[in-house]
Amino acid sequence: MDFLNTIQDKGKRNDCFEIVKIMKQATKAEPNMWGSSIVGFGSFHYKGASGREGDWMLTGFSPRKQNITL
């Protein structure tokens, strides 16, 4: 929530808080920061054909300068 409170545009900030409510309800997961600007919900472990493994969010969003990216 601290990250979202830094968004200067009031409309975009309010939209982000609404997205948090929707995604929490849909995923039954709490929001977590993934990097410095992505708000993610839930996680899963993946292993690619190359053998590379990692963890990633089930869904998320990022309030970019011009648009909110889902």
The first five atom37 places (N, CA, C, CB, O) and aatype in JSON, in Angstrom:
{
  "aatype": [12, 3, 13, 10, 2, 16, 9, 5, 3, 11, 7, 11, 1, 2, 3, 4, 13, 6, 9, 19, 11, 9, 12, 11, 5, 0, 16, 11, 0, 6, 14, 2, 12, 17, 7, 15, 15, 9, 19, 7, 13, 7, 15, 13, 8, 18, 11, 7, 0, 15, 7, 1, 6, 7, 3, 17, 12, 10, 16, 7, 13, 15, 14, 1, 11, 5, 2, 9, 16, 10],
  "atom_mask": [
    [1, 1, 1, 1, 1],
    [1, 1, 1, 1, 1],
    [1, 1, 1, 1, 1],
    [1, 1, 1, 1, 1],
    [1, 1, 1, 1, 1],
    [1, 1, 1, 1, 1],
    [1, 1, 1, 1, 1],
    [1, 1, 1, 1, 1],
    [1, 1, 1, 1, 1],
    [1, 1, 1, 1, 1],
    [1, 1, 1, 0, 1],
    [1, 1, 1, 1, 1],
    [1, 1, 1, 1, 1],
    [1, 1, 1, 1, 1],
    [1, 1, 1, 1, 1],
    [1, 1, 1, 1, 1],
    [1, 1, 1, 1, 1],
    [1, 1, 1, 1, 1],
    [1, 1, 1, 1, 1],
    [1, 1, 1, 1, 1],
    [1, 1, 1, 1, 1],
    [1, 1, 1, 1, 1],
    [1, 1, 1, 1, 1],
    [1, 1, 1, 1, 1],
    [1, 1, 1, 1, 1],
    [1, 1, 1, 1, 1],
    [1, 1, 1, 1, 1],
    [1, 1, 1, 1, 1],
    [1, 1, 1, 1, 1],
    [1, 1, 1, 1, 1],
    [1, 1, 1, 1, 1],
    [1, 1, 1, 1, 1],
    [1, 1, 1, 1, 1],
    [1, 1, 1, 1, 1],
    [1, 1, 1, 0, 1],
    [1, 1, 1, 1, 1],
    [1, 1, 1, 1, 1],
    [1, 1, 1, 1, 1],
    [1, 1, 1, 1, 1],
    [1, 1, 1, 0, 1],
    [1, 1, 1, 1, 1],
    [1, 1, 1, 0, 1],
    [1, 1, 1, 1, 1],
    [1, 1, 1, 1, 1],
    [1, 1, 1, 1, 1],
    [1, 1, 1, 1, 1],
    [1, 1, 1, 1, 1],
    [1, 1, 1, 0, 1],
    [1, 1, 1, 1, 1],
    [1, 1, 1, 1, 1],
    [1, 1, 1, 0, 1],
    [1, 1, 1, 1, 1],
    [1, 1, 1, 1, 1],
    [1, 1, 1, 0, 1],
    [1, 1, 1, 1, 1],
    [1, 1, 1, 1, 1],
    [1, 1, 1, 1, 1],
    [1, 1, 1, 1, 1],
    [1, 1, 1, 1, 1],
    [1, 1, 1, 0, 1],
    [1, 1, 1, 1, 1],
    [1, 1, 1, 1, 1],
    [1, 1, 1, 1, 1],
    [1, 1, 1, 1, 1],
    [1, 1, 1, 1, 1],
    [1, 1, 1, 1, 1],
    [1, 1, 1, 1, 1],
    [1, 1, 1, 1, 1],
    [1, 1, 1, 1, 1],
    [1, 1, 1, 1, 1]
  ],
  "atom_positions": [
    [[0.81, -1.19, 0.0], [0.0, 0.0, 0.0], [0.86, 1.26, 0.0], [-0.93, -0.01, 1.2], [0.48, 2.29, -0.56]],
    [[2.04, 1.16, 0.63], [2.94, 2.32, 0.64], [3.3, 2.73, -0.79], [4.22, 2.01, 1.45], [3.32, 3.92, -1.12]],
    [[3.58, 1.72, -1.63], [3.92, 2.0, -3.02], [2.77, 2.71, -3.72], [4.26, 0.7, -3.76], [3.0, 3.71, -4.41]],
    [[1.56, 2.23, -3.57], [0.41, 2.83, -4.26], [0.16, 4.25, -3.75], [-0.84, 1.97, -4.06], [-0.3, 5.1, -4.52]],
    [[0.44, 4.5, -2.51], [0.24, 5.85, -1.97], [1.21, 6.87, -2.53], [0.36, 5.83, -0.47], [1.01, 8.07, -2.35]],
    [[2.26, 6.42, -3.21], [3.2, 7.36, -3.84], [2.74, 7.84, -5.2], [4.57, 6.7, -3.97], [3.34, 8.75, -5.77]],
    [[1.67, 7.25, -5.74], [1.16, 7.66, -7.05], [0.54, 9.05, -6.91], [0.11, 6.63, -7.6], [-0.4, 9.24, -6.14]],
    [[1.06, 9.99, -7.66], [0.63, 11.38, -7.51], [-0.75, 11.64, -8.1], [1.62, 12.29, -8.17], [-1.53, 12.41, -7.53]],
    [[-1.08, 11.01, -9.22], [-2.38, 11.21, -9.87], [-3.46, 10.54, -9.02], [-2.39, 10.65, -11.33], [-3.48, 9.31, -8.9]],
    [[-4.34, 11.35, -8.44], [-5.37, 10.83, -7.53], [-6.28, 9.8, -8.21], [-6.21, 11.97, -6.99], [-6.61, 8.78, -7.6]],
    [[-6.68, 10.05, -9.44], [-7.55, 9.11, -10.16], [-6.87, 7.77, -10.39], [0.0, 0.0, 0.0], [-7.49, 6.72, -10.18]],
    [[-5.61, 7.8, -10.8], [-4.86, 6.55, -11.03], [-4.65, 5.82, -9.7], [-3.49, 6.85, -11.7], [-4.76, 4.59, -9.65]],
    [[-4.35, 6.56, -8.65], [-4.16, 5.96, -7.33], [-5.44, 5.26, -6.88], [-3.73, 7.03, -6.29], [-5.39, 4.13, -6.41]],
    [[-6.58, 5.93, -7.01], [-7.86, 5.32, -6.63], [-8.16, 4.1, -7.48], [-9.0, 6.35, -6.77], [-8.65, 3.09, -6.96]],
    [[-7.88, 4.17, -8.78], [-8.07, 3.01, -9.66], [-7.23, 1.83, -9.18], [-7.7, 3.36, -11.11], [-7.7, 0.69, -9.18]],
    [[-6.0, 2.1, -8.78], [-5.12, 1.03, -8.3], [-5.66, 0.37, -7.04], [-3.72, 1.57, -8.04], [-5.59, -0.85, -6.9]],
    [[-6.2, 1.16, -6.13], [-6.78, 0.57, -4.92], [-8.01, -0.28, -5.26], [-7.16, 1.68, -3.92], [-8.26, -1.29, -4.59]],
    [[-8.78, 0.11, -6.26], [-9.92, -0.71, -6.7], [-9.43, -2.01, -7.33], [-10.8, 0.08, -7.71], [-10.02, -3.07, -7.1]],
    [[-8.36, -1.94, -8.12], [-7.79, -3.15, -8.72], [-7.31, -4.1, -7.63], [-6.63, -2.79, -9.67], [-7.5, -5.31, -7.75]],
    [[-6.7, -3.57, -6.57], [-6.27, -4.41, -5.45], [-7.46, -5.15, -4.87], [-5.58, -3.56, -4.37], [-7.37, -6.35, -4.62]],
    [[-8.56, -4.46, -4.64], [-9.76, -5.11, -4.08], [-10.25, -6.24, -4.98], [-10.88, -4.08, -3.89], [-10.56, -7.33, -4.5]],
    [[-10.31, -5.98, -6.28], [-10.8, -6.98, -7.23], [-9.87, -8.19, -7.29], [-10.93, -6.37, -8.63], [-10.33, -9.33, -7.25]],
    [[-8.56, -7.93, -7.37], [-7.6, -9.03, -7.48], [-7.5, -9.84, -6.19], [-6.24, -8.5, -7.85], [-7.32, -11.06, -6.25]],
    [[-7.62, -9.19, -5.04], [-7.64, -9.93, -3.78], [-8.83, -10.87, -3.73], [-7.68, -8.97, -2.58], [-8.71, -12.02, -3.31]],
    [[-9.98, -10.38, -4.17], [-11.19, -11.21, -4.16], [-11.06, -12.37, -5.15], [-12.42, -10.36, -4.5], [-11.45, -13.5, -4.83]],
    [[-10.51, -12.11, -6.32], [-10.41, -13.14, -7.35], [-9.36, -14.21, -7.01], [-10.06, -12.5, -8.69], [-9.57, -15.39, -7.29]],
    [[-8.25, -13.8, -6.4], [-7.16, -14.74, -6.15], [-7.13, -15.28, -4.73], [-5.85, -14.09, -6.45], [-6.46, -16.28, -4.45]],
    [[-7.84, -14.63, -3.82], [-7.79, -14.98, -2.39], [-6.36, -14.84, -1.85], [-8.3, -16.43, -2.16], [-5.98, -15.53, -0.91]],
    [[-5.58, -13.94, -2.45], [-4.19, -13.71, -2.05], [-3.97, -12.24, -1.74], [-3.21, -14.18, -3.16], [-4.64, -11.36, -2.28]],
    [[-3.02, -11.99, -0.86], [-2.66, -10.63, -0.51], [-1.69, -10.07, -1.55], [-2.02, -10.59, 0.91], [-0.94, -10.83, -2.18]],
    [[-1.69, -8.77, -1.75], [-0.76, -8.17, -2.71], [0.67, -8.17, -2.19], [-1.19, -6.75, -3.05], [0.91, -7.98, -0.99]],
    [[1.63, -8.39, -3.09], [3.05, -8.34, -2.78], [3.76, -7.61, -3.9], [3.64, -9.75, -2.58], [3.35, -7.67, -5.06]],
    [[4.82, -6.93, -3.55], [5.63, -6.25, -4.57], [6.52, -7.27, -5.26], [6.48, -5.11, -3.94], [7.17, -8.09, -4.61]],
    [[6.54, -7.2, -6.58], [7.44, -8.01, -7.42], [8.32, -6.99, -8.13], [6.64, -8.96, -8.46], [7.93, -6.4, -9.14]],
    [[9.49, -6.81, -7.61], [10.35, -5.76, -8.13], [9.94, -4.43, -7.53], [0.0, 0.0, 0.0], [9.35, -4.37, -6.45]],
    [[10.27, -3.36, -8.25], [10.02, -2.04, -7.69], [8.7, -1.4, -8.11], [11.12, -1.14, -8.07], [8.32, -0.37, -7.56]],
    [[8.0, -2.01, -9.09], [6.79, -1.34, -9.58], [5.65, -2.27, -9.98], [7.14, -0.48, -10.74], [4.7, -1.83, -10.62]],
    [[5.73, -3.55, -9.62], [4.67, -4.5, -9.96], [4.02, -5.0, -8.68], [5.23, -5.69, -10.81], [4.71, -5.45, -7.76]],
    [[2.7, -4.93, -8.62], [1.94, -5.45, -7.5], [1.37, -6.8, -7.95], [0.79, -4.45, -7.04], [0.54, -6.85, -8.86]],
    [[1.8, -7.89, -7.31], [1.38, -9.22, -7.71], [0.54, -9.9, -6.65], [0.0, 0.0, 0.0], [0.55, -9.53, -5.48]],
    [[-0.19, -10.91, -7.1], [-1.09, -11.67, -6.22], [-0.85, -13.16, -6.45], [-2.58, -11.31, -6.49], [-0.86, -13.62, -7.59]],
    [[-0.63, -13.9, -5.37], [-0.37, -15.32, -5.48], [0.97, -15.58, -6.14], [0.0, 0.0, 0.0], [1.68, -14.64, -6.52]],
    [[1.33, -16.86, -6.27], [2.56, -17.21, -6.95], [2.5, -18.66, -7.41], [3.78, -16.98, -6.03], [1.7, -19.46, -6.92]],
    [[3.36, -18.98, -8.35], [3.5, -20.35, -8.8], [4.95, -20.58, -9.19], [2.55, -20.66, -9.98], [5.68, -19.63, -9.51]],
    [[5.37, -21.83, -9.15], [6.73, -22.2, -9.53], [6.67, -22.75, -10.95], [7.34, -23.26, -8.53], [5.79, -23.54, -11.29]],
    [[7.61, -22.33, -11.78], [7.66, -22.82, -13.15], [9.03, -23.39, -13.47], [7.31, -21.7, -14.13], [10.03, -23.05, -12.85]],
    [[9.03, -24.29, -14.45], [10.27, -24.85, -14.98], [10.14, -24.88, -16.49], [10.57, -26.28, -14.4], [9.26, -25.57, -17.02]],
    [[10.99, -24.15, -17.18], [10.94, -24.08, -18.63], [11.65, -25.25, -19.29], [0.0, 0.0, 0.0], [12.35, -26.02, -18.62]],
    [[11.47, -25.38, -20.6], [12.1, -26.45, -21.37], [13.62, -26.39, -21.28], [11.66, -26.38, -22.84], [14.3, -27.41, -21.39]],
    [[14.15, -25.19, -21.09], [15.61, -25.02, -20.98], [16.14, -25.48, -19.63], [15.98, -23.56, -21.22], [17.36, -25.57, -19.44]],
    [[15.24, -25.76, -18.69], [15.64, -26.15, -17.35], [15.62, -24.99, -16.37], [0.0, 0.0, 0.0], [15.8, -25.18, -15.17]],
    [[15.42, -23.8, -16.88], [15.35, -22.62, -16.01], [14.1, -22.71, -15.14], [15.36, -21.31, -16.83], [13.01, -23.03, -15.63]],
    [[14.26, -22.4, -13.86], [13.14, -22.44, -12.92], [13.0, -21.09, -12.24], [13.34, -23.55, -11.87], [13.95, -20.3, -12.17]],
    [[11.81, -20.84, -11.74], [11.59, -19.6, -11.0], [10.19, -19.56, -10.43], [0.0, 0.0, 0.0], [9.39, -20.47, -10.62]],
    [[9.93, -18.49, -9.74], [8.6, -18.24, -9.17], [8.07, -16.96, -9.8], [8.65, -18.12, -7.6], [8.83, -16.04, -10.09]],
    [[6.76, -16.92, -10.0], [6.13, -15.74, -10.59], [4.74, -15.6, -10.02], [6.09, -15.83, -12.13], [4.18, -16.55, -9.45]],
    [[4.18, -14.43, -10.17], [2.85, -14.14, -9.64], [1.76, -14.78, -10.51], [2.63, -12.62, -9.54], [1.96, -15.02, -11.7]],
    [[0.61, -15.05, -9.89], [-0.53, -15.55, -10.66], [-1.1, -14.44, -11.54], [-1.61, -16.11, -9.71], [-1.43, -14.66, -12.7]],
    [[-1.21, -13.26, -10.97], [-1.68, -12.1, -11.71], [-1.15, -10.85, -11.01], [-3.25, -12.07, -11.81], [-0.71, -10.9, -9.86]],
    [[-1.19, -9.75, -11.72], [-0.7, -8.53, -11.12], [-0.92, -7.32, -12.01], [0.0, 0.0, 0.0], [-1.5, -7.42, -13.09]],
    [[-0.45, -6.18, -11.53], [-0.57, -4.95, -12.31], [0.55, -4.0, -11.94], [-1.94, -4.28, -12.06], [1.22, -4.15, -10.92]],
    [[0.75, -3.01, -12.8], [1.75, -2.0, -12.57], [1.22, -0.64, -13.02], [3.07, -2.34, -13.3], [0.81, -0.5, -14.16]],
    [[1.23, 0.34, -12.14], [0.8, 1.67, -12.5], [1.92, 2.41, -13.24], [0.36, 2.46, -11.25], [2.76, 3.05, -12.61]],
    [[1.95, 2.31, -14.55], [2.98, 2.95, -15.37], [2.68, 4.43, -15.52], [3.09, 2.28, -16.75], [1.62, 4.91, -15.11]],
    [[3.61, 5.15, -16.12], [3.46, 6.6, -16.24], [2.18, 6.99, -16.97], [4.66, 7.19, -16.96], [1.44, 7.85, -16.5]],
    [[1.92, 6.36, -18.13], [0.74, 6.73, -18.9], [-0.48, 5.85, -18.62], [1.06, 6.67, -20.35], [-1.61, 6.34, -18.68]],
    [[-0.26, 4.58, -18.33], [-1.38, 3.65, -18.18], [-1.11, 2.66, -17.06], [-1.64, 2.89, -19.49], [0.03, 2.49, -16.62]],
    [[-2.16, 2.03, -16.61], [-2.03, 0.92, -15.68], [-1.97, -0.35, -16.52], [-3.22, 0.87, -14.63], [-2.84, -0.59, -17.36]],
    [[-0.94, -1.16, -16.3], [-0.76, -2.39, -17.06], [-1.21, -3.57, -16.21], [0.7, -2.56, -17.51], [-0.73, -3.74, -15.09]],
    [[-2.12, -4.38, -16.74], [-2.57, -5.59, -16.04], [-1.86, -6.79, -16.62], [-4.12, -5.77, -16.16], [-2.09, -7.92, -16.18]]
  ]
}
